[in-house]
Amino acid sequence: MNPESRRVLREAAEWRLIGLLLECPSGDWRAQVNGIAAEVGDARLTAAVEAIGDDGTEPLYHTTFGPGGPAAPREVSYHTTLLPGRLLSELATFYKAFAYDPTLPEAPDHVAVEAGFVAYLRLKQAYALEAGQAEQADITASACGRFIEDHLNAMGEPLAKSLGSSGIPYLAQAAAILLERVGPRRVMPVASGDEAARGPEAAQGCCPDDEDA
């Protein structure tokens, strides 16, 4: 594997771990988290995993992210002038264009689902790089950057602030790592419907859906 493919693949694993840390801890969640943490080699992510301790439980997660909790896990909560239907339509267009079918039982705008999409795109980018498909790799990288700016950037900063005072160290650390990757908030509403639809759909023809990522 060439160095650039390896770098992007490592980034995909890091995003996957960020998404896992911000999703509800159920089933084999802890085994998945520990398995990926052992591979990524990122000191801050490893520290977040080690901080889980007894806090990685469904009741505490729902108390934190559920109604009346200190943190909102959905992007729609951070847009004051955007209709939920429009946001969900934008996300559906992105996901369909790259054949992303999340299995997580959460809304499409949940932070864990969106972080998982970034991991998925990075995986597709690494696949394209390794296959020598530079144009497809560039298209996927561009779409990934745009998705982060249009969506995850909107909730990175407020989520880090609310989880930072939640008293749950692993969630606070995971949100801080997310903020580091998406940057301070600079986005309000997403692009107009027509503009939003053109980008992902245009990319669809250049990024075959049959790539297993």
Secondary structure, DSSP 4 states (H G I P E B T S, - for coil): --HHHHHHHHHHHHHHHHHHHTS---TTHHHHHHHHHHHH--HHHHHHHHT-GGG--HHHHHHHHSTTSS---BGGGG-SSS-HHHHHHHHHHHHHHTT----SSS-TTBHHHHHHHHHHHHHHHHHHHHTT-HHHHHHHHHHHHHHIIIIIHHHHHHHHHHHHTSS-HHHHHHHHHHHHHH-S----S---HHHHHHHHHHHHTTS-TTS--
